[in-house]
Amino acid sequence: MSFTTDVWSDPDQKPYMAVTAHWLELKGGQRKLTLRADLIGFMHIPGSHTGERLGQVFDFIIGRMRLAKKVNLSLLQKCG
């Protein structure tokens, strides 16, 4: 399982984070892998959005979904 995140601000400058999970799934009795992806979290980021704070929000989202044991490494990068 892997995760992607996106952080942005709405017109009122309130920051939000979205987390999407991606995984491969075997379909029925077939030997065919299907790539799956679902939005697993979307939340307002209270306070500043430092790297530490973004990590806390990410950890909260995957913890709530009981996926924390599936994460070995997470990287966040500010783009633009």
C-alpha positions in Angstrom: 0.0 0.0 0.0 1.2 3.5 -0.8 -0.2 6.9 0.0 -0.2 10.3 -1.7 -1.1 13.6 -0.1 -2.1 17.0 -1.3 -2.3 20.2 0.8 -3.9 23.4 -0.3 -5.8 26.4 1.1 -9.4 27.4 0.3 -10.3 31.0 -0.7 -10.4 32.0 3.0 -6.8 30.7 3.4 -7.9 27.7 5.5 -5.4 24.8 4.8 -6.6 21.3 4.1 -5.0 17.9 3.5 -6.3 15.0 1.4 -4.7 11.5 1.6 -5.3 8.9 -1.0 -4.3 5.2 -0.5 -3.2 3.1 -3.5 -2.9 -0.7 -3.6 -3.1 -3.8 -5.8 -6.0 -6.2 -5.5 -6.5 -9.7 -6.8 -9.9 -10.0 -8.5 -11.9 -13.1 -7.6 -10.4 -16.4 -8.8 -8.6 -14.6 -11.6 -4.9 -14.1 -11.5 -5.3 -10.5 -12.5 -4.0 -7.6 -10.4 -6.1 -4.4 -10.4 -4.8 -1.1 -9.2 -7.1 0.5 -6.6 -7.1 4.0 -5.1 -9.5 5.6 -2.6 -9.6 8.9 -0.8 -9.1 7.9 2.9 -8.9 11.3 4.5 -9.7 14.9 4.0 -9.3 17.3 6.9 -8.7 20.9 7.9 -5.2 21.5 9.2 -5.5 23.6 12.4 -2.5 25.8 13.1 0.5 26.3 10.9 1.4 23.8 8.2 5.0 23.0 9.1 6.5 19.7 8.1 6.0 18.4 11.6 2.3 19.5 11.7 1.6 17.9 8.3 3.2 14.7 9.5 0.9 14.7 12.6 -2.2 15.2 10.4 -1.0 12.4 8.1 -0.4 10.1 11.1 -3.8 10.9 12.5 -5.6 10.0 9.2 -3.8 6.7 8.7 -4.1 5.9 12.4 -7.9 6.5 12.2 -8.1 4.2 9.2 -6.0 1.6 11.1 -3.3 1.6 8.4 -0.4 2.9 10.5 1.3 -0.6 10.6 1.4 -0.6 6.7 3.6 2.5 6.6 7.4 2.1 6.6 8.4 5.5 5.3 6.5 8.7 4.5 7.9 11.7 2.6 6.2 15.1 2.3 7.3 17.7 -0.2 6.2 21.3 -0.7 5.6 22.0 -4.3 5.1 25.4 -5.8 
